[in-house]
């Protein structure tokens, strides 16, 4: 069973193919950063502003 996706990717400028896709925030770090994982297993370190809670 895949992990529950709790956020939506909302930036079109970075990773435009991922716009609107569900994801989950694995952890948050300093300087407003977050490790985000998509349903296919791709992980990205990005700003917390790039994702929005469902």
C-alpha positions as CSV (number, residue, x, y, z in Angstrom):
1,X,0.0,0.0,0.0
2,X,1.5,3.4,-1.0
3,X,2.0,6.0,1.8
4,X,-0.8,8.6,2.2
5,X,-0.3,11.7,0.1
6,X,-1.1,14.7,2.2
7,X,0.1,17.6,0.0
8,X,-0.1,18.9,-3.6
9,X,2.8,20.2,-5.7
10,X,1.9,23.8,-6.7
11,X,4.9,25.3,-8.5
12,X,4.8,25.3,-12.3
13,X,8.2,27.0,-12.7
14,X,10.1,24.1,-11.1
15,X,9.0,20.6,-12.1
16,X,6.2,21.7,-14.3
17,X,5.3,18.1,-15.1
18,X,4.5,17.5,-11.4
19,X,2.1,20.5,-11.1
20,X,-1.0,19.3,-9.2
21,X,0.4,15.9,-8.3
22,X,-0.1,14.5,-4.8
23,X,3.0,14.2,-2.6
24,X,4.0,13.9,1.0
25,X,6.4,15.8,3.1
26,X,8.8,13.4,4.7
27,X,10.7,15.9,6.8
28,X,11.4,19.6,7.1
29,X,14.7,21.3,7.6
30,X,16.3,24.7,8.1
31,X,15.8,27.7,5.9
32,X,12.2,26.6,5.1
33,X,13.2,23.5,3.2
34,X,11.4,20.2,3.0
35,X,12.0,16.7,1.6
36,X,9.0,15.8,-0.6
37,X,8.2,12.4,-2.0
38,X,5.8,11.7,-4.9
39,X,3.8,8.6,-5.5
40,X,6.3,7.1,-7.9
41,X,9.1,7.3,-5.3
42,X,10.8,10.4,-6.7
43,X,12.2,12.6,-3.8
44,X,13.0,16.3,-4.1
45,X,14.4,18.8,-1.6
46,X,12.5,22.1,-2.1
47,X,11.0,25.1,-0.3
48,X,7.9,24.4,1.8
49,X,6.1,27.0,-0.3
50,X,6.2,24.5,-3.2
51,X,3.6,22.3,-1.6
52,X,0.1,22.9,-0.3
53,X,-1.8,20.8,2.2
54,X,-4.8,19.0,0.9
